[in-house]
Structure formats: C-alpha cells, structure tokens
Amino acid sequence: MINDKKTWIVTLLFCGACAMHAQNEQTTITATGSDGKIEEIELPESMTQELDSLLNLYHAKTYLKPDGDCNMPDVNRTYEPAVYKERLAKLPTIIEMPYNDIVQKFIDRYSGELRHSVGYMLGAQNFYMPVFEEALDSYGLPLELKYLPVIESALNPKAISKAGATGLWQFMLTTAKRCGLEINSLVDERMDVVKASYAAARYLRDLYQIFGDWNLVIAAYNCGPEKITKAIHRSKGEKDYWKIYPRLPKETRGYVPAFIAANYIMNYYCEHNICPLLTTLPAKTDTVMLNRDVHFEQIAHVTGIDINQLKDLNPQYRNNLINGYSKLSALRLPANLINAFIDAEDSVYAYNADQYLTKRREVRIADNANYIVNRNQVTRVPAGRTSADEADNGESTVTVQQDKSTSRRNSASKSRSSKKKKTRRERSKSVTIRQGDTLSEIAERNNTTVKKLRRLNGITGNTIRPGKKLKVK
C-alpha cells in the first residue's frame, strides 16, 4: 500500500508537470456566445504558468506535500449544465455568479488541464487567504474577492507578468504607487503579502465607489477604470457587464468568467477528484524594525536562519538588502528568532560589513595624469606636474612616438579579434545561477524555454546549483 501511494504521488507530480508544459502553448480558449458565434478568449497569464515554477517556490518545497491518503482517481468528472448552475447559485456570495458557456470553458480548464495547479493553490491558500480575508473585511468588501489572486497570480507571491505586473495581486507599478506601495531599486512592496493585500482592498473599494457594480469592478481591476468607462459610453450608458461585454478589451472578456470559475473550483474541487496539497503551516512570525542597513547574509550567518526562508518571509527586498538607514524598515523572522536577533543585533551589523554593505558614503578623487596630445605624439606628464614644471626642473618628459603603420596594423588585428570574439559570444551564452533561481525563471529572463535549457546543459530534472554556469544559448 505504501509503495502504491508513492507511485501515485510521483505520477501525480509528473502528470501535473507534463500537463502544465503542454498548456503553456495555449493562450486562448474558444467559446460560443449567446448569438451563436464562436469567440476566441485570451487566458489570464496565471492560467499558462508552469506547475514546476510553483512547486519550486520555497514555501511550496518546505510546507506543501501531496496527500498520500487522497485516493480519488486523477480523472476529471463532468456534469450537466444544470448541476453547475445549481452549485454556483449555492455559493454564499454577494457578487453574482451566473452561468454561461464562457464560464463553463473556464471551469473545464481549472478542473481539467489546470487540476494539479488547483491542488497547489488549495494548499497554498492556507498561507494567504487569512491575510486576504482580513484586508477585505477591514474595508467591508465581499470576501469572495479573495479569489482574485487565483486568476491574477495562481497564488505565486513572486509572479511577474510580461507587462510587469508583480506579486500576488499583480499590481502594475503606477497603480501600486497610487495605492501607497513603495517601489524603488531596493524595495518592492507589491511582493509584501500584507501591504499589497490592504492596497488591493483599498483599490477595489475605490473602484466600487466609481462603478457601483462588482462585475465592473473586477473587470476594471484587470484593464483599468478608463477602459470600462469607455465601454460604458460606447454602450450608451449601459452598466451590465454582460451587455457591454463585446466592447471590452479582448483580455478582459474572460476575466469575470475566470473569476466565477475560480470561486467554483476552490469550493467544488472534491466533485472533480482534485486532491489539495497538504499544508504544514510555518512557525509563527513577528517583525522587528531596523534603523540601519543590513544584508540577508549577515542575518543568516549570525542567527542561523536559512537564507531562502529569510527571502520567503521578506520578499519585498529586491537585492537581499534591508535599507533601514533610509527609514525604519521591517524585518520578519520566525517568532522564536526575534529575541536572538535583538540580542545579537550589533554582531549582525558588524559581520563582514565591508563585504555586504559596499555602497560608499564618501570617496576621495584620485589625481589624474595630465596629458598633452600633439598630432604625431602623446606626451605624458607625471601626476601633479605640468610640462612647464618639467622644463623648469631640468627633467625630461616621457615621450611616446607613435608609428602610424604599426598603429594601423594593431587596429586591424584588434578589429579581427573583436569580430571573432563577438561571433563566439553570439553563438554561445552562459549565465551564473543565482541563489533561489529556478529553470523557469532563468528561461523567462533569457527568452528561452525550460526544455531548451535542459537540452543545452544535459539536465534531466529541475535541480540546479547556485554559482554554477548555465548555457542559455
């Protein structure tokens, strides 16, 4: 029985990865509109993510695992439309959850191709949903909006879209700054689960004050309020999402149906034989405010915390550097390490500070040699002197006579050498694997695919080692 369970788990993960690789090639689905026309609808980016990129996240590797006691067959069950209508009607929501062919297509995708990603999200929601619900409740918003990050980021806290939207709630930079999130070279609070969730709740509240309809709010969250307002004007003031649907941007037409499908699948996953990943909740955490700059490596060395855990707890710091000198900055640690950090704080700041805190506050300008350039020769005068000083002291200057023909030959030789090196660089390119990198992230940064990376480097699995070179071209 134990061996059977192990086999089932391996099969589940393997099939899930295969399904996600295959799904990456599909960016649209087709559905039949109420007028009988076949329409192509763009998928949200979260519905084209590779499963292995999600399973390689620190919290997924550390706190999530397959449920060996889940004995449901890994086969999607389908039902008559009346069953889906009834189930959607039973959801305890303020936001309406109507059924149509487009909603059905998204339900089919979540329960079919994305079923193993849904298993991940059902496990990962234990980390994030309490934060989402608290933020939404504090602004008096419908709690079913907690499933927006399911379609925005697939509950990947490090998700970055092709357009640059970042974090669980997929804020664009300008929108995030308008919502009070700090973003600079060192900090990106779109990655901060708590701050981003409260910012999203404020933004959703503001959108509802504009439109007064939750379907329009959800659509506006996707494409911006200006495009929804334009669609309303073109529809002569009509404010029913399903009536202005043809005038919405193509990428937004599937957004509300995807939201309805996400609410459905996160509540009726058992009916489709989807097994959630088991969650072991991490130890309680607490924060300490810092007024000095400190690098993650300094904290990890002195306190003994795993640096990947430190990154996972403090994802808003872009370069593993907490900029406490600029302003009081929060460091989140497991609660049992807070006192240890406070007791050893001076040692943390002192540990290899010259190696990790390299930004200088003041620099001395070096003395440059003065150069007198003539047509046929270059005369170098020792630093701190002029040619006049040399003549007065009776000292000779250092003169370099340039042979024009030699110079031309050297230039030609350098040009040929440079072209050869450039050709070799164009044929082959390697990058150094950074701490926390995954094959998916490296592939995305270098405009290639995980499959090509594996082929170029002879990799069969997903294991890569920081500091090693990886061919990307």
N, C-alpha and C positions, 0 to 999 in steps of 0.2 A: 504493500500500500504506500509506503514511504517513497519507494522508487517511482511509483506511478505519479505521485504528487510532484516529485522533482521533474519528471518528464513533462508533466502538464505545465509546470511553471516555465521551463525552458522553451517549450513550444509556444506558450502564450507570448513571451517576450520576443521570440524570433518572428512569429507571425505578425506581431504588432509592428516590429521594425520594418518587415517587408511591406506591410500594408501602407505604412507611412511613406516609405521610399516611393512606392508606386503612386501614392496620392499626390506627391509633390508635383507631378507633371500636370495635374488637373487644377486649373484655376477658375473654372466656371462650371455651373450646372445648368441644365435646361428644364424648363417647367412650362406648363400650359396655362395661359392667362384666362380670365373669365370670358374674354372674347374669342377663345379658342385658338389664339395664336401661340406659336412656340417661341419662348423667350430664353435668351442666354443670360444668366445672372452670375455676376462675379462673386467669388467666395471671399470672405474675410481672410486676411493673411494667416490668422491663427488656425484656420482650417486647412492650411497647407504646410504646417510645421512638421518636421521630422520627429518621431517619437524619441529617438535616441538622444536628441538635443535636450528633451525634457528630463529623461531619465538620468542624464549626466549632471544635472544640477546638484549642488552639494546637498540640499535638503532632501532631494529625491533619493540619492545614493545612501544617505545616512538614516533617514527616518521613514522611508517607504519601502515596502516589500510586497510581493504577491501573496495573496491569501491562499495557503495550501488547503484550507478547508472549503474553499469555494468550488463546489463540484458541478456547477452549471455547465452545460455544453457551450463551447465557444462558437455559437451559431446565433445569428440574429433572428428573432421572432417577429413576424409582421402580422398586422391586424387589418380589419376592415376600417374604412374611414370613420365610421360611426364610433368606433372604440376610441380613436384619437380625439375626436370631438368631445366625447364624454370625459375623458381624462383631463383635457385642457380646461374644460368647464369646471372641474372639481378643484383645480389649483386655488389655494387661498390667496388670491392676489387682488390688488386694486386695479392694476393695469390689465386691460382686456387681453385675452389670449385666444383670438379667433383662429379657426382652421381654414386652410385652403391648400391648393396644390403646391404652392411655393413653400409653405410651412412644412408640408409633408416631405418635400425633397430634402429640406434641411434636417428633419427628424431622421430620415433614412440615412443621411450621411453620418450623423452622430452615432446612430445605432449600428451602422454598417462599417464603412471604411475607417471611421474615427473611434470605434468602440474601445480600443486599447488606450487611446488618448483620454477618453472619458474615464476609464479606470484610473489613470493617473490623476485626473482632475478631481475625481471623487475622493481620492486620498489626500491630495494637496489642499483641498478646500478646508480641511481641519486646521491648517495653519492660518488661512487668510479670512475665511468667512466671518469669524467673530469680530475682526477689525472692520470689515466692510459693513456689517450689520450695525455696529456701534456708531460708525460715522454717518450712515444713512439715517439711523434713528435720531441722532442728535439734531438733524435738520428736518425731522418729521417727514422723511421721504419713504416711499414704498420699499419694503425690504427685498422684494423680488429683483430690484435693481442690482443686488449683489452678484447676479449672474452676468452682468455686463462684461466683467473681466474674462469670463469664459470665452466670449466671442472676440474680445479685444486681444487677449494675450495667451489664451489657453492656460491661464494661471502660471505663466512663466514670468517671474519677477524681473528677469533680465532681458525680456523681449525688446527688440528694437526693429521697427518695421523698415521697409525700403524707403519710406518717406521721412524716417527719423523719429516717428512716434515711439515713446520709450516707457518701459515699466508695465506693471500690471494693468493700469488704467489707460495706457497708450496715449499719454499727453504729447502733443506737439510742443515745441519749445516756446513759441509765442503765447499759446494758450496757457501753458504751465506758469509762465511768468505773470500773466494777468491774474492767475488764480493764487498768486503769492508764493509759488515754489521757487527756491533758489537754484540757479543753474549757472555755473561758471566752470573754469578749467579744472577745478579740484572737486566740486560738489555738483551732484545732480539729484535733487530731491524727488524727481519723478520715480527714482528707484527706492525711495523710502516708503515702505508699505503704509505706515500710519499717516504721514503727512500727505502722501498722494491720495489716500482714500478720503481724507477730510476735504482736500482740494476738489476732488471729483464730486463729492456730495454738495459742496457749495456751488459748483458749476452747474450741476443738474438742477439744483433749486433755482438758480438764476434763469436757466432755460425754461423751466416750468412757469416762471413769472412772465416770460415773454409769450409763450405759446398756449399755456393752459391745457395741454393735451400730452399725455405721456408718450404716445406713439411718435408724435412730432418731436418731443424732447429727445427720445432715443435716436431718432434719425438725425437730429441736429448735433447730437454728441458725435456722430460719425463724420458728418460732412461740414458742420458749421452752421450757425443760425442764418447766415446770409443766404445760403443756397435754399434753405427751407422757405424763407420769406419770399424769395424769388419764385419758387414753385407755387406758393400760395397766390401770389399776384397773377401769375400766368394762368392759374385756375380760377380767376375772378373771385378770389376771397375764400375759396373752399379750404377747410381745415381738417378734412378727414384724410388721414394718411393714405388709405387705400384708394381714395379718389384722386389724389394728386400724385399717386404712385408713378404714372408714366412720365411725369415732368421732373422726377427726382434724378440726381446723378446715378449713373449705372451702378457704381459701387455701393450706393446707399439703398437700392431697391431690395436687396437681400438682407439688409441689416436687421430690420424689425422681425422678419420671418426667422432669421437666425437666432434672435433674442428669444422668441417664443419657443423655438426648438430647444434652446439651451435650458430654459425653465422646464420643459417637458422631460428631457433626458436626465437632468440632475435629480428629478423626482421619481421617474419611472424606469430607471436603469435595470432594476431586477426583472421587469417584464420583458427585457430584451437580452437577458442572460449576460449582463455586463458585471464583471467582478471588480469591485473597488480595490485599489491597493491598500494594504493595511498601513495604518499610521501609528508611529510611536512619537508622541508629542515631545519636542525638545524640552530640556530643563527650563525653568522659569528664568526670565531675563530681567535685567534692570539697567538703568543708564547712569553714567557719571558725566558731569560737564567739565570740559577741559578748556584751559585758557592758554595753552601752549601747543605748538605744532608737535606732532608725534607720528611716526610711521608704524604701520601694522607689524612690521618685522620686529620693531623694538618691543611692542606689547606682547607679541607671541613668544619672543625669547625669554622675557622676564617672568611672564605669568604662566607660560606653558600651554596656552590655548592653541589649538590647531588654527593655522592662518586661514585655511579655507572656511572654517567656522566663523572666524572673525569677519571675513569678507561677506559671508552669508548674512550675518547679523547687522552689518553696516554697509549695505550695497550702495548707498548714496555717495560714498567717497570714491571718486573715479580712479585715483592713482595710488590707492592704499595709504594716503596721507590725510590725516585729520588736521585741518587748518584752524586749530584753536587760537592761534595768535591773532587772527583776523577778527574773530568774535567767539564767544562761548559756543563750543560745539559738543554735540552729544556723542558719547561712545557707549554702544550697547554691548553688554557682556552677560554671560550666564550669571545668575544671581549669586552663586557660590564663589565667583571670582571677583566680585566687586570690592570686597574688603581687602583681598590680596593685592588688587591693583592699587588701591588707595595707600596701603602700607608700603608698597614698593614704587610709588609714583616717581620719586626722584631717580631711582635706578632705571626706570623705564626711559625717562627723558635722556639720561646720560648714556645709555647703551649705544655704542657706535654712532653717536650723533653726527660725527663728521662724515660718515658713510651714507646715512639715510636722509639727513637734512642738509642738502648741499647748496641750497639757494643762499647766496651771499648777501649780506645787508650793505656792505661797503667794499669797494675794490680800489686798489692802487693802480694808477695808469702807468704802464711801463714806458721808459724812454725809448723812442724810435730813432734809428739811424737816419741821418739826413742824406738824401740822395740828390746829386746834381746830374741831370741827364742831358748829354750832348748828342749830336746827330750820330756820331760814329763810335762813341764810347760811353760807358757808365762809370762815374767816379763815386766811390763810397767814402763818406767821411765818418770817422768814429763817432759814436753817440755822444751828444753833449758838446760837440765842436762844430765849427763851420770851416769852409775852405780857407777863409781869411785867417782863422786861428792857426791853421796848419802852416800857412806861409810865414806868419809872424814868428812861430816857434822853430822855423827851420826844419820841420819834419815833413817827410814826403807823404803824399796821399797814395792810396791804393787804387791803381787804375786797371780796369779790365777792358782790354781791347777786344772787340768782337769781330771775328772773322765772318763776313757775310755769307760766304759759300757754305762754311761749316754750319752756320745758324740755319740756313735753308735746308741742308741735309738732315739736321737734327729735327727740324719741324716736320719734314716729310715722314721721317721714321716714326716720330711720336704719333702722327696722324694715322699711319697704317696700324700701329699698335693699338691705338684707341679704337679704331674701327673693329679690329679683331675681338677686343675685349667686349665691345658693345654687342657684337654678334653673339658671342658666347652667353652674355647676360640675357639677351633676348630669347635664346634657345632654352635656357635653364634658369630657374629662380627658386631660391630657398628662403624660408623664414625660420626664425627661432621660436620654439613653442614656449608660450608664457604660462606662468602658474595659473591654473584654473581654466585654461583653454580646452575646448572640445573640437573634434574634427569638423562638426557643423559650423562652429563659429569661425574657424580658420578658413573653411571653404567659402563662407559668405564674405569674409574680409577680402579674399583674393579672387572673387568672381569665378569660382570653380565649384566642383561638387565633391561630396564625401567619397563617392565611388572612384573619381579620378585620383584623389589623394591616396586612397588605399592602393590603387594600382601603381602609382608613381613610387610609393615608398614601401611596397610589399607588406602592407598592413592587412591583417585578416579580421581583427576586431575593432574596438574603439579605444584601446589603451595607448596613450601617448605620454611621453615623459617631458616635463618642463626642462628647458635648457637645451634640448636636442634640436638639430636642424631637420626641417621637413620640406621636401620638394613640393612646390605648388605649381610648377610649370616645367 
